[in-house]
Amino acid sequence: MQQLDGLDALFTLNERQHAPMHIAALLIYKAKTTKHKTFLQQEIRQSIRQRLSTSAIFRRRLFTVAYGMDHPYWIEDQDFDLDQHVFSHSIKSHNGDLQSLLTRLHAQSMDMSRPLWEVHIIHGLGNLKCYEKGSFGLYMKVHHAAMDGVSGTDILAALHNLEPIAFSPDHTPSKIDDWQADTPPSQWTLTRQACLNNLRKPLDLAWQTRKLIPSWKRATQQDDGSHRPAISWQKSPFNSRIDAQRDILLLRFDFSRLRQIRRHYPKTTVNHVILSIVGGALRRYLIALNSLPDNSLASMVPVNVRDRQSGSAGNAISMMISNLRTDIECPLQRLLAVRDASNSAKQVSSSIGRGAVTSLVRTMPSGLESFALRTLSALSYWPGGVALPACTIVSNVPGPPVPLYFNDAKLIDMLGLGLVIDHLGLFHVAMSYNGVMTLSVLSSPSALKEPELYRRCLEESYAALDEAISREHANSRPGKRA
């Protein structure tokens, strides 16, 4: 048994029917030979069974403490049944609308009494214009309590090969599967441990807070002379209560072109380019709705704090707030301003300690966490929403730069999907794979009322930045007349 730490437990405590706490990936494959869906389904199910030992998430479930007195535990599920986690869909049954199927699957909550993952096989993608004959998809979702983006890429790597290998039902995994189920503990044992933890955690919280406050003061008092605007707490259309429906937007960029853009200015990363594109899109979108605030909006950016002791599952992330500079019209000036704001936020995060906030959350008593989440949920009913320091989340998940294979099927397309919650109804995931960057935008209709308008704003924001970089590059060539 392993008890969830504060951050993992936070995702389980925040699970709501209208806001499930899972993340997901859609993987599209081109099969070497076209197979009947029955045989393909059997092959995928058997292949997953052969790989169950590659990650702890596959066969462990939550075991809760009575009355929520303490964080739940992971236990190896005595009743694990693979058939309860692998499902099959035909794209024909959904009128060939892959996006509609994705939004429906992503809006559905998982059974919290089972291991928190699902794989949905999507047959018949070769009937769509965008994919070749024989293509199929795997939509994989995992509860955020069990996995973050980085650990998710580790699991994807464990499920794939660098070369096509024909499926063999007699395949022996390289890792010995010594898995054993756990006997659930008595609630008396857990209650006694919960009392000890609840006595210790307030002291740990006070100690962590005492260590954090001086670092926070030093970080916030740093002045680099740049006069960059501070993060402002303000309302936006995305900081409201969400509903149970989901909208998904997908855009694809040439990853090599994004890297060329970031090399145009020193100390600029692909993440800065993505943040700048999102900032420009939000500016265009809010201008169209006549809702652009005077002060710049900001984004929460997940930061990987994983080390060797963190393991390959669970969460090892912190959050950084980065200014999107929605107050700047020029795409080049915005890119530079976003770069400087992000680098400044990273310096502040380093001064405080990359894992300081995570450590603080880890020491919070369960009752305090639950009270805070209930309060935030109640505030979402406040007319007009509440002021917050960020309006969205932008997560950059680097994927493999080379093709991968699931057995002998080539992975031809990959994208990630985040989650939306009350007060943060807009989530961007930028995932690269084999030279393509896919930007997925997950939202709720109550937060993003005009999704197609926002898609156009993202396309226009990228085009404006690309054109401005090309024009400046052309003007800077040697011999170019003034």
Contacts in CASP RR format, 6 or more apart in sequence:
PFRMAT RR
TARGET T0000
AUTHOR 0000-0000-0000
METHOD contacts of the structure
MODEL  1
MQQLDGLDALFTLNERQHAPMHIAALLIYKAKTTKHKTFLQQEIRQSIRQ
RLSTSAIFRRRLFTVAYGMDHPYWIEDQDFDLDQHVFSHSIKSHNGDLQS
LLTRLHAQSMDMSRPLWEVHIIHGLGNLKCYEKGSFGLYMKVHHAAMDGV
SGTDILAALHNLEPIAFSPDHTPSKIDDWQADTPPSQWTLTRQACLNNLR
KPLDLAWQTRKLIPSWKRATQQDDGSHRPAISWQKSPFNSRIDAQRDILL
LRFDFSRLRQIRRHYPKTTVNHVILSIVGGALRRYLIALNSLPDNSLASM
VPVNVRDRQSGSAGNAISMMISNLRTDIECPLQRLLAVRDASNSAKQVSS
SIGRGAVTSLVRTMPSGLESFALRTLSALSYWPGGVALPACTIVSNVPGP
PVPLYFNDAKLIDMLGLGLVIDHLGLFHVAMSYNGVMTLSVLSSPSALKE
PELYRRCLEESYAALDEAISREHANSRPGKRA
1 63 0 8 1.000
1 73 0 8 1.000
1 74 0 8 1.000
1 75 0 8 1.000
1 182 0 8 1.000
1 185 0 8 1.000
2 73 0 8 1.000
2 74 0 8 1.000
3 70 0 8 1.000
3 71 0 8 1.000
3 72 0 8 1.000
3 73 0 8 1.000
3 74 0 8 1.000
4 12 0 8 1.000
4 62 0 8 1.000
4 71 0 8 1.000
4 72 0 8 1.000
4 73 0 8 1.000
4 74 0 8 1.000
4 145 0 8 1.000
5 71 0 8 1.000
5 362 0 8 1.000
6 71 0 8 1.000
6 361 0 8 1.000
6 362 0 8 1.000
6 363 0 8 1.000
6 364 0 8 1.000
6 369 0 8 1.000
7 315 0 8 1.000
7 317 0 8 1.000
7 358 0 8 1.000
7 361 0 8 1.000
7 362 0 8 1.000
8 71 0 8 1.000
8 145 0 8 1.000
8 146 0 8 1.000
8 314 0 8 1.000
8 315 0 8 1.000
9 71 0 8 1.000
9 72 0 8 1.000
9 145 0 8 1.000
9 366 0 8 1.000
9 369 0 8 1.000
10 361 0 8 1.000
10 369 0 8 1.000
10 373 0 8 1.000
11 21 0 8 1.000
11 143 0 8 1.000
11 144 0 8 1.000
11 145 0 8 1.000
11 315 0 8 1.000
12 21 0 8 1.000
12 62 0 8 1.000
12 72 0 8 1.000
12 112 0 8 1.000
12 143 0 8 1.000
12 145 0 8 1.000
13 366 0 8 1.000
13 369 0 8 1.000
13 370 0 8 1.000
13 373 0 8 1.000
14 21 0 8 1.000
14 373 0 8 1.000
14 421 0 8 1.000
15 21 0 8 1.000
15 109 0 8 1.000
15 112 0 8 1.000
15 143 0 8 1.000
16 377 0 8 1.000
16 421 0 8 1.000
16 422 0 8 1.000
17 109 0 8 1.000
17 244 0 8 1.000
18 242 0 8 1.000
18 243 0 8 1.000
18 244 0 8 1.000
19 242 0 8 1.000
19 419 0 8 1.000
19 420 0 8 1.000
19 421 0 8 1.000
19 422 0 8 1.000
20 107 0 8 1.000
20 108 0 8 1.000
20 109 0 8 1.000
20 110 0 8 1.000
20 419 0 8 1.000
21 143 0 8 1.000
21 144 0 8 1.000
21 145 0 8 1.000
21 419 0 8 1.000
21 421 0 8 1.000
22 106 0 8 1.000
22 110 0 8 1.000
22 116 0 8 1.000
22 141 0 8 1.000
22 142 0 8 1.000
22 143 0 8 1.000
22 144 0 8 1.000
22 419 0 8 1.000
23 141 0 8 1.000
23 142 0 8 1.000
23 144 0 8 1.000
23 147 0 8 1.000
23 148 0 8 1.000
23 149 0 8 1.000
23 416 0 8 1.000
23 417 0 8 1.000
23 418 0 8 1.000
23 419 0 8 1.000
24 105 0 8 1.000
24 106 0 8 1.000
24 139 0 8 1.000
24 140 0 8 1.000
24 141 0 8 1.000
24 142 0 8 1.000
24 416 0 8 1.000
24 417 0 8 1.000
24 418 0 8 1.000
25 139 0 8 1.000
25 140 0 8 1.000
25 141 0 8 1.000
25 152 0 8 1.000
25 156 0 8 1.000
25 414 0 8 1.000
25 415 0 8 1.000
25 416 0 8 1.000
25 417 0 8 1.000
25 431 0 8 1.000
26 102 0 8 1.000
26 137 0 8 1.000
26 138 0 8 1.000
26 139 0 8 1.000
26 140 0 8 1.000
26 413 0 8 1.000
26 414 0 8 1.000
26 415 0 8 1.000
26 416 0 8 1.000
26 417 0 8 1.000
27 137 0 8 1.000
27 138 0 8 1.000
27 139 0 8 1.000
27 140 0 8 1.000
27 156 0 8 1.000
27 406 0 8 1.000
27 411 0 8 1.000
27 413 0 8 1.000
27 414 0 8 1.000
28 125 0 8 1.000
28 131 0 8 1.000
28 135 0 8 1.000
28 136 0 8 1.000
28 137 0 8 1.000
28 411 0 8 1.000
28 412 0 8 1.000
28 413 0 8 1.000
28 414 0 8 1.000
29 135 0 8 1.000
29 136 0 8 1.000
29 137 0 8 1.000
29 138 0 8 1.000
29 406 0 8 1.000
29 409 0 8 1.000
29 410 0 8 1.000
29 411 0 8 1.000
29 412 0 8 1.000
30 131 0 8 1.000
30 132 0 8 1.000
30 134 0 8 1.000
30 135 0 8 1.000
30 409 0 8 1.000
30 410 0 8 1.000
30 412 0 8 1.000
31 40 0 8 1.000
31 134 0 8 1.000
31 135 0 8 1.000
31 136 0 8 1.000
31 408 0 8 1.000
31 409 0 8 1.000
32 164 0 8 1.000
32 408 0 8 1.000
32 409 0 8 1.000
32 410 0 8 1.000
33 408 0 8 1.000
34 133 0 8 1.000
34 134 0 8 1.000
35 43 0 8 1.000
37 88 0 8 1.000
37 90 0 8 1.000
37 123 0 8 1.000
37 124 0 8 1.000
40 121 0 8 1.000
40 123 0 8 1.000
40 136 0 8 1.000
41 86 0 8 1.000
41 88 0 8 1.000
41 121 0 8 1.000
41 123 0 8 1.000
43 167 0 8 1.000
43 407 0 8 1.000
44 86 0 8 1.000
44 119 0 8 1.000
44 121 0 8 1.000
44 138 0 8 1.000
44 406 0 8 1.000
45 82 0 8 1.000
45 83 0 8 1.000
45 86 0 8 1.000
46 167 0 8 1.000
46 169 0 8 1.000
47 167 0 8 1.000
47 406 0 8 1.000
47 407 0 8 1.000
48 82 0 8 1.000
48 86 0 8 1.000
48 119 0 8 1.000
48 159 0 8 1.000
49 82 0 8 1.000
50 171 0 8 1.000
50 173 0 8 1.000
51 158 0 8 1.000
51 159 0 8 1.000
51 173 0 8 1.000
52 58 0 8 1.000
52 59 0 8 1.000
52 82 0 8 1.000
52 177 0 8 1.000
52 179 0 8 1.000
53 173 0 8 1.000
53 175 0 8 1.000
53 176 0 8 1.000
53 177 0 8 1.000
53 178 0 8 1.000
53 179 0 8 1.000
54 155 0 8 1.000
54 158 0 8 1.000
54 159 0 8 1.000
54 173 0 8 1.000
54 175 0 8 1.000
55 154 0 8 1.000
55 155 0 8 1.000
55 158 0 8 1.000
55 312 0 8 1.000
55 313 0 8 1.000
56 74 0 8 1.000
56 312 0 8 1.000
56 313 0 8 1.000
57 115 0 8 1.000
57 116 0 8 1.000
57 117 0 8 1.000
57 142 0 8 1.000
57 146 0 8 1.000
57 147 0 8 1.000
57 155 0 8 1.000
57 313 0 8 1.000
57 314 0 8 1.000
58 115 0 8 1.000
58 117 0 8 1.000
59 76 0 8 1.000
59 77 0 8 1.000
59 80 0 8 1.000
59 115 0 8 1.000
59 179 0 8 1.000
60 74 0 8 1.000
60 75 0 8 1.000
60 76 0 8 1.000
60 77 0 8 1.000
60 115 0 8 1.000
61 74 0 8 1.000
61 75 0 8 1.000
61 77 0 8 1.000
61 80 0 8 1.000
61 113 0 8 1.000
61 114 0 8 1.000
61 115 0 8 1.000
61 116 0 8 1.000
62 72 0 8 1.000
62 73 0 8 1.000
62 74 0 8 1.000
62 75 0 8 1.000
62 112 0 8 1.000
62 113 0 8 1.000
62 116 0 8 1.000
62 145 0 8 1.000
63 72 0 8 1.000
63 73 0 8 1.000
63 74 0 8 1.000
63 75 0 8 1.000
63 184 0 8 1.000
63 185 0 8 1.000
64 72 0 8 1.000
65 71 0 8 1.000
65 72 0 8 1.000
65 73 0 8 1.000
65 187 0 8 1.000
65 190 0 8 1.000
65 191 0 8 1.000
65 194 0 8 1.000
66 187 0 8 1.000
66 190 0 8 1.000
66 191 0 8 1.000
68 366 0 8 1.000
68 367 0 8 1.000
68 370 0 8 1.000
69 191 0 8 1.000
69 194 0 8 1.000
69 195 0 8 1.000
69 198 0 8 1.000
69 366 0 8 1.000
70 190 0 8 1.000
70 193 0 8 1.000
70 194 0 8 1.000
70 197 0 8 1.000
70 198 0 8 1.000
70 366 0 8 1.000
71 197 0 8 1.000
71 366 0 8 1.000
73 185 0 8 1.000
73 190 0 8 1.000
75 182 0 8 1.000
75 184 0 8 1.000
75 185 0 8 1.000
76 179 0 8 1.000
76 180 0 8 1.000
76 181 0 8 1.000
76 182 0 8 1.000
77 114 0 8 1.000
77 115 0 8 1.000
77 181 0 8 1.000
77 182 0 8 1.000
78 181 0 8 1.000
78 182 0 8 1.000
78 183 0 8 1.000
78 184 0 8 1.000
80 115 0 8 1.000
80 181 0 8 1.000
84 111 0 8 1.000
84 114 0 8 1.000
85 114 0 8 1.000
85 115 0 8 1.000
85 117 0 8 1.000
85 118 0 8 1.000
85 119 0 8 1.000
86 118 0 8 1.000
86 119 0 8 1.000
86 121 0 8 1.000
87 118 0 8 1.000
87 119 0 8 1.000
87 120 0 8 1.000
87 121 0 8 1.000
88 120 0 8 1.000
88 121 0 8 1.000
88 123 0 8 1.000
89 101 0 8 1.000
89 120 0 8 1.000
89 121 0 8 1.000
89 122 0 8 1.000
89 123 0 8 1.000
90 122 0 8 1.000
90 123 0 8 1.000
90 124 0 8 1.000
91 97 0 8 1.000
91 98 0 8 1.000
91 101 0 8 1.000
91 122 0 8 1.000
91 123 0 8 1.000
91 124 0 8 1.000
91 125 0 8 1.000
91 127 0 8 1.000
91 128 0 8 1.000
92 124 0 8 1.000
92 127 0 8 1.000
94 100 0 8 1.000
94 101 0 8 1.000
96 127 0 8 1.000
96 128 0 8 1.000
98 122 0 8 1.000
98 125 0 8 1.000
98 128 0 8 1.000
99 248 0 8 1.000
99 250 0 8 1.000
101 122 0 8 1.000
102 139 0 8 1.000
102 248 0 8 1.000
102 417 0 8 1.000
103 245 0 8 1.000
103 246 0 8 1.000
103 247 0 8 1.000
103 248 0 8 1.000
105 120 0 8 1.000
105 139 0 8 1.000
105 141 0 8 1.000
106 141 0 8 1.000
106 246 0 8 1.000
106 248 0 8 1.000
106 417 0 8 1.000
106 442 0 8 1.000
107 244 0 8 1.000
107 245 0 8 1.000
107 246 0 8 1.000
110 116 0 8 1.000
110 117 0 8 1.000
110 118 0 8 1.000
110 141 0 8 1.000
110 143 0 8 1.000
112 143 0 8 1.000
116 142 0 8 1.000
116 143 0 8 1.000
116 145 0 8 1.000
116 146 0 8 1.000
117 140 0 8 1.000
117 141 0 8 1.000
117 142 0 8 1.000
117 143 0 8 1.000
117 146 0 8 1.000
118 140 0 8 1.000
118 141 0 8 1.000
119 138 0 8 1.000
119 139 0 8 1.000
119 140 0 8 1.000
120 138 0 8 1.000
120 139 0 8 1.000
120 140 0 8 1.000
120 141 0 8 1.000
121 136 0 8 1.000
121 137 0 8 1.000
121 138 0 8 1.000
122 136 0 8 1.000
122 137 0 8 1.000
122 138 0 8 1.000
122 139 0 8 1.000
123 136 0 8 1.000
124 134 0 8 1.000
124 135 0 8 1.000
124 136 0 8 1.000
125 131 0 8 1.000
125 134 0 8 1.000
125 135 0 8 1.000
125 136 0 8 1.000
125 137 0 8 1.000
126 132 0 8 1.000
126 133 0 8 1.000
126 134 0 8 1.000
126 135 0 8 1.000
126 136 0 8 1.000
128 135 0 8 1.000
131 412 0 8 1.000
131 413 0 8 1.000
132 412 0 8 1.000
135 412 0 8 1.000
136 409 0 8 1.000
138 406 0 8 1.000
141 417 0 8 1.000
142 152 0 8 1.000
142 155 0 8 1.000
144 315 0 8 1.000
144 419 0 8 1.000
145 314 0 8 1.000
145 315 0 8 1.000
146 313 0 8 1.000
146 314 0 8 1.000
147 155 0 8 1.000
147 313 0 8 1.000
147 314 0 8 1.000
147 315 0 8 1.000
148 302 0 8 1.000
148 304 0 8 1.000
148 314 0 8 1.000
148 315 0 8 1.000
148 316 0 8 1.000
148 317 0 8 1.000
149 302 0 8 1.000
149 317 0 8 1.000
149 395 0 8 1.000
149 397 0 8 1.000
150 304 0 8 1.000
150 306 0 8 1.000
150 316 0 8 1.000
150 317 0 8 1.000
150 397 0 8 1.000
151 306 0 8 1.000
151 311 0 8 1.000
151 312 0 8 1.000
151 313 0 8 1.000
151 314 0 8 1.000
151 315 0 8 1.000
151 316 0 8 1.000
153 397 0 8 1.000
153 398 0 8 1.000
153 399 0 8 1.000
153 400 0 8 1.000
154 312 0 8 1.000
155 312 0 8 1.000
156 404 0 8 1.000
157 400 0 8 1.000
157 404 0 8 1.000
159 406 0 8 1.000
160 404 0 8 1.000
160 405 0 8 1.000
160 406 0 8 1.000
160 411 0 8 1.000
161 404 0 8 1.000
161 405 0 8 1.000
161 406 0 8 1.000
161 407 0 8 1.000
162 402 0 8 1.000
162 403 0 8 1.000
162 404 0 8 1.000
162 405 0 8 1.000
163 405 0 8 1.000
164 405 0 8 1.000
164 407 0 8 1.000
164 408 0 8 1.000
164 409 0 8 1.000
164 410 0 8 1.000
165 405 0 8 1.000
165 407 0 8 1.000
165 408 0 8 1.000
166 407 0 8 1.000
166 408 0 8 1.000
167 407 0 8 1.000
167 408 0 8 1.000
194 366 0 8 1.000
198 365 0 8 1.000
198 366 0 8 1.000
201 363 0 8 1.000
201 364 0 8 1.000
201 365 0 8 1.000
202 365 0 8 1.000
204 363 0 8 1.000
205 360 0 8 1.000
205 363 0 8 1.000
205 364 0 8 1.000
205 365 0 8 1.000
207 363 0 8 1.000
208 356 0 8 1.000
208 359 0 8 1.000
208 360 0 8 1.000
208 363 0 8 1.000
209 360 0 8 1.000
211 356 0 8 1.000
212 352 0 8 1.000
212 356 0 8 1.000
212 357 0 8 1.000
212 360 0 8 1.000
215 351 0 8 1.000
215 352 0 8 1.000
215 353 0 8 1.000
215 356 0 8 1.000
216 352 0 8 1.000
218 351 0 8 1.000
219 347 0 8 1.000
219 348 0 8 1.000
219 351 0 8 1.000
219 352 0 8 1.000
220 348 0 8 1.000
222 347 0 8 1.000
222 348 0 8 1.000
222 351 0 8 1.000
224 344 0 8 1.000
226 340 0 8 1.000
226 344 0 8 1.000
228 323 0 8 1.000
228 337 0 8 1.000
228 340 0 8 1.000
228 341 0 8 1.000
228 344 0 8 1.000
229 295 0 8 1.000
229 296 0 8 1.000
229 323 0 8 1.000
229 327 0 8 1.000
231 298 0 8 1.000
231 321 0 8 1.000
231 323 0 8 1.000
231 389 0 8 1.000
231 390 0 8 1.000
232 295 0 8 1.000
232 296 0 8 1.000
232 298 0 8 1.000
232 389 0 8 1.000
233 387 0 8 1.000
233 388 0 8 1.000
233 389 0 8 1.000
234 293 0 8 1.000
234 295 0 8 1.000
234 297 0 8 1.000
234 387 0 8 1.000
234 388 0 8 1.000
235 293 0 8 1.000
235 384 0 8 1.000
235 385 0 8 1.000
235 386 0 8 1.000
235 387 0 8 1.000
235 388 0 8 1.000
236 286 0 8 1.000
236 291 0 8 1.000
236 293 0 8 1.000
236 297 0 8 1.000
236 391 0 8 1.000
237 286 0 8 1.000
237 289 0 8 1.000
237 291 0 8 1.000
237 447 0 8 1.000
237 448 0 8 1.000
237 449 0 8 1.000
238 391 0 8 1.000
238 392 0 8 1.000
238 424 0 8 1.000
238 425 0 8 1.000
238 426 0 8 1.000
238 443 0 8 1.000
238 447 0 8 1.000
238 448 0 8 1.000
239 385 0 8 1.000
239 386 0 8 1.000
239 387 0 8 1.000
239 388 0 8 1.000
239 391 0 8 1.000
239 423 0 8 1.000
239 424 0 8 1.000
239 425 0 8 1.000
240 380 0 8 1.000
240 384 0 8 1.000
240 385 0 8 1.000
240 422 0 8 1.000
240 423 0 8 1.000
240 425 0 8 1.000
240 446 0 8 1.000
240 447 0 8 1.000
241 380 0 8 1.000
241 381 0 8 1.000
241 385 0 8 1.000
241 422 0 8 1.000
241 423 0 8 1.000
241 446 0 8 1.000
242 420 0 8 1.000
242 421 0 8 1.000
242 422 0 8 1.000
242 425 0 8 1.000
242 444 0 8 1.000
242 446 0 8 1.000
242 447 0 8 1.000
243 444 0 8 1.000
243 445 0 8 1.000
243 446 0 8 1.000
245 444 0 8 1.000
245 445 0 8 1.000
246 420 0 8 1.000
246 442 0 8 1.000
246 443 0 8 1.000
246 444 0 8 1.000
247 441 0 8 1.000
247 442 0 8 1.000
247 443 0 8 1.000
247 444 0 8 1.000
247 445 0 8 1.000
247 448 0 8 1.000
247 451 0 8 1.000
248 417 0 8 1.000
248 440 0 8 1.000
248 441 0 8 1.000
248 442 0 8 1.000
248 443 0 8 1.000
249 440 0 8 1.000
249 441 0 8 1.000
249 443 0 8 1.000
249 451 0 8 1.000
249 454 0 8 1.000
249 455 0 8 1.000
249 458 0 8 1.000
250 415 0 8 1.000
250 438 0 8 1.000
250 439 0 8 1.000
250 440 0 8 1.000
250 441 0 8 1.000
251 438 0 8 1.000
251 439 0 8 1.000
251 441 0 8 1.000
251 455 0 8 1.000
251 458 0 8 1.000
251 459 0 8 1.000
251 462 0 8 1.000
252 436 0 8 1.000
252 437 0 8 1.000
252 438 0 8 1.000
252 439 0 8 1.000
253 436 0 8 1.000
253 437 0 8 1.000
253 438 0 8 1.000
253 439 0 8 1.000
253 462 0 8 1.000
254 435 0 8 1.000
254 436 0 8 1.000
254 437 0 8 1.000
255 270 0 8 1.000
255 432 0 8 1.000
255 435 0 8 1.000
255 436 0 8 1.000
255 437 0 8 1.000
256 435 0 8 1.000
257 466 0 8 1.000
258 270 0 8 1.000
258 273 0 8 1.000
258 274 0 8 1.000
258 437 0 8 1.000
259 270 0 8 1.000
260 469 0 8 1.000
261 273 0 8 1.000
261 335 0 8 1.000
261 465 0 8 1.000
261 466 0 8 1.000
261 469 0 8 1.000
262 268 0 8 1.000
262 269 0 8 1.000
262 270 0 8 1.000
262 272 0 8 1.000
262 273 0 8 1.000
264 469 0 8 1.000
264 472 0 8 1.000
264 473 0 8 1.000
265 335 0 8 1.000
265 336 0 8 1.000
265 339 0 8 1.000
267 339 0 8 1.000
267 343 0 8 1.000
268 335 0 8 1.000
268 339 0 8 1.000
269 339 0 8 1.000
270 396 0 8 1.000
270 430 0 8 1.000
270 432 0 8 1.000
270 437 0 8 1.000
271 301 0 8 1.000
271 342 0 8 1.000
271 396 0 8 1.000
271 430 0 8 1.000
272 335 0 8 1.000
272 338 0 8 1.000
272 339 0 8 1.000
272 342 0 8 1.000
273 335 0 8 1.000
273 465 0 8 1.000
274 394 0 8 1.000
274 396 0 8 1.000
274 428 0 8 1.000
274 430 0 8 1.000
274 437 0 8 1.000
274 439 0 8 1.000
275 299 0 8 1.000
275 301 0 8 1.000
275 322 0 8 1.000
275 324 0 8 1.000
275 338 0 8 1.000
275 342 0 8 1.000
275 394 0 8 1.000
276 324 0 8 1.000
276 325 0 8 1.000
276 331 0 8 1.000
276 334 0 8 1.000
276 335 0 8 1.000
276 338 0 8 1.000
276 339 0 8 1.000
276 465 0 8 1.000
277 439 0 8 1.000
277 458 0 8 1.000
277 461 0 8 1.000
277 462 0 8 1.000
277 465 0 8 1.000
278 299 0 8 1.000
278 324 0 8 1.000
278 392 0 8 1.000
278 394 0 8 1.000
278 428 0 8 1.000
278 458 0 8 1.000
278 461 0 8 1.000
279 297 0 8 1.000
279 324 0 8 1.000
279 325 0 8 1.000
279 326 0 8 1.000
279 334 0 8 1.000
279 338 0 8 1.000
279 461 0 8 1.000
280 324 0 8 1.000
280 326 0 8 1.000
280 331 0 8 1.000
280 334 0 8 1.000
280 457 0 8 1.000
280 461 0 8 1.000
280 464 0 8 1.000
281 454 0 8 1.000
281 457 0 8 1.000
281 458 0 8 1.000
281 460 0 8 1.000
281 461 0 8 1.000
282 297 0 8 1.000
282 324 0 8 1.000
282 326 0 8 1.000
282 391 0 8 1.000
282 392 0 8 1.000
282 457 0 8 1.000
283 292 0 8 1.000
283 326 0 8 1.000
283 327 0 8 1.000
283 328 0 8 1.000
283 329 0 8 1.000
283 461 0 8 1.000
284 457 0 8 1.000
284 460 0 8 1.000
284 461 0 8 1.000
285 450 0 8 1.000
285 453 0 8 1.000
285 454 0 8 1.000
285 457 0 8 1.000
286 292 0 8 1.000
286 293 0 8 1.000
286 326 0 8 1.000
288 450 0 8 1.000
288 453 0 8 1.000
288 457 0 8 1.000
289 449 0 8 1.000
289 450 0 8 1.000
292 326 0 8 1.000
293 326 0 8 1.000
294 327 0 8 1.000
295 327 0 8 1.000
296 323 0 8 1.000
296 324 0 8 1.000
296 325 0 8 1.000
296 326 0 8 1.000
296 327 0 8 1.000
296 328 0 8 1.000
297 324 0 8 1.000
297 326 0 8 1.000
297 390 0 8 1.000
297 391 0 8 1.000
297 392 0 8 1.000
298 321 0 8 1.000
298 322 0 8 1.000
298 323 0 8 1.000
298 324 0 8 1.000
298 389 0 8 1.000
298 390 0 8 1.000
298 391 0 8 1.000
299 321 0 8 1.000
299 322 0 8 1.000
299 324 0 8 1.000
299 390 0 8 1.000
299 391 0 8 1.000
299 392 0 8 1.000
299 393 0 8 1.000
299 394 0 8 1.000
299 428 0 8 1.000
300 319 0 8 1.000
300 320 0 8 1.000
300 321 0 8 1.000
300 322 0 8 1.000
300 390 0 8 1.000
300 392 0 8 1.000
300 393 0 8 1.000
300 394 0 8 1.000
300 424 0 8 1.000
301 319 0 8 1.000
301 320 0 8 1.000
301 321 0 8 1.000
301 322 0 8 1.000
301 342 0 8 1.000
301 345 0 8 1.000
301 393 0 8 1.000
301 394 0 8 1.000
301 395 0 8 1.000
301 396 0 8 1.000
302 317 0 8 1.000
302 318 0 8 1.000
302 319 0 8 1.000
302 320 0 8 1.000
302 393 0 8 1.000
302 395 0 8 1.000
303 317 0 8 1.000
303 318 0 8 1.000
303 319 0 8 1.000
303 320 0 8 1.000
303 349 0 8 1.000
303 354 0 8 1.000
304 316 0 8 1.000
304 317 0 8 1.000
305 316 0 8 1.000
305 317 0 8 1.000
305 318 0 8 1.000
305 354 0 8 1.000
305 355 0 8 1.000
305 358 0 8 1.000
306 316 0 8 1.000
306 317 0 8 1.000
307 316 0 8 1.000
310 316 0 8 1.000
316 358 0 8 1.000
317 358 0 8 1.000
318 349 0 8 1.000
318 354 0 8 1.000
318 355 0 8 1.000
318 356 0 8 1.000
318 357 0 8 1.000
318 358 0 8 1.000
319 357 0 8 1.000
320 342 0 8 1.000
320 345 0 8 1.000
320 346 0 8 1.000
320 349 0 8 1.000
321 345 0 8 1.000
321 389 0 8 1.000
321 390 0 8 1.000
322 338 0 8 1.000
322 341 0 8 1.000
322 342 0 8 1.000
322 345 0 8 1.000
322 394 0 8 1.000
323 337 0 8 1.000
323 338 0 8 1.000
323 341 0 8 1.000
323 342 0 8 1.000
323 345 0 8 1.000
324 338 0 8 1.000
325 334 0 8 1.000
325 337 0 8 1.000
325 338 0 8 1.000
325 341 0 8 1.000
328 334 0 8 1.000
328 337 0 8 1.000
330 468 0 8 1.000
331 461 0 8 1.000
331 464 0 8 1.000
331 465 0 8 1.000
331 468 0 8 1.000
332 465 0 8 1.000
332 468 0 8 1.000
332 469 0 8 1.000
332 472 0 8 1.000
335 465 0 8 1.000
361 369 0 8 1.000
376 422 0 8 1.000
376 423 0 8 1.000
377 422 0 8 1.000
379 385 0 8 1.000
379 386 0 8 1.000
379 423 0 8 1.000
380 386 0 8 1.000
380 422 0 8 1.000
380 423 0 8 1.000
385 423 0 8 1.000
386 423 0 8 1.000
388 423 0 8 1.000
388 424 0 8 1.000
390 424 0 8 1.000
391 424 0 8 1.000
391 426 0 8 1.000
392 424 0 8 1.000
392 425 0 8 1.000
392 426 0 8 1.000
392 427 0 8 1.000
392 428 0 8 1.000
393 418 0 8 1.000
393 424 0 8 1.000
393 426 0 8 1.000
393 427 0 8 1.000
393 428 0 8 1.000
394 428 0 8 1.000
394 430 0 8 1.000
395 418 0 8 1.000
395 427 0 8 1.000
395 428 0 8 1.000
395 429 0 8 1.000
395 430 0 8 1.000
396 430 0 8 1.000
397 416 0 8 1.000
397 429 0 8 1.000
397 430 0 8 1.000
397 431 0 8 1.000
397 432 0 8 1.000
398 431 0 8 1.000
398 432 0 8 1.000
399 414 0 8 1.000
399 431 0 8 1.000
399 432 0 8 1.000
399 433 0 8 1.000
400 433 0 8 1.000
400 434 0 8 1.000
401 432 0 8 1.000
401 433 0 8 1.000
401 434 0 8 1.000
401 435 0 8 1.000
402 434 0 8 1.000
403 410 0 8 1.000
403 411 0 8 1.000
403 434 0 8 1.000
404 410 0 8 1.000
404 411 0 8 1.000
405 411 0 8 1.000
411 433 0 8 1.000
411 434 0 8 1.000
413 433 0 8 1.000
413 436 0 8 1.000
413 438 0 8 1.000
414 431 0 8 1.000
414 433 0 8 1.000
414 438 0 8 1.000
415 429 0 8 1.000
415 431 0 8 1.000
415 438 0 8 1.000
415 440 0 8 1.000
416 429 0 8 1.000
416 431 0 8 1.000
416 438 0 8 1.000
416 440 0 8 1.000
417 429 0 8 1.000
417 440 0 8 1.000
417 442 0 8 1.000
418 427 0 8 1.000
418 429 0 8 1.000
418 440 0 8 1.000
418 442 0 8 1.000
419 427 0 8 1.000
419 442 0 8 1.000
420 426 0 8 1.000
420 427 0 8 1.000
420 442 0 8 1.000
420 443 0 8 1.000
420 444 0 8 1.000
420 447 0 8 1.000
425 443 0 8 1.000
425 444 0 8 1.000
425 447 0 8 1.000
425 448 0 8 1.000
426 441 0 8 1.000
426 442 0 8 1.000
426 443 0 8 1.000
426 447 0 8 1.000
426 448 0 8 1.000
427 441 0 8 1.000
427 442 0 8 1.000
427 443 0 8 1.000
428 439 0 8 1.000
428 440 0 8 1.000
428 441 0 8 1.000
428 442 0 8 1.000
429 439 0 8 1.000
429 440 0 8 1.000
429 442 0 8 1.000
430 437 0 8 1.000
430 438 0 8 1.000
430 439 0 8 1.000
431 437 0 8 1.000
431 438 0 8 1.000
431 440 0 8 1.000
432 438 0 8 1.000
439 458 0 8 1.000
441 448 0 8 1.000
441 451 0 8 1.000
441 454 0 8 1.000
441 455 0 8 1.000
441 458 0 8 1.000
443 451 0 8 1.000
443 454 0 8 1.000
445 451 0 8 1.000
448 454 0 8 1.000
474 480 0 8 1.000
END
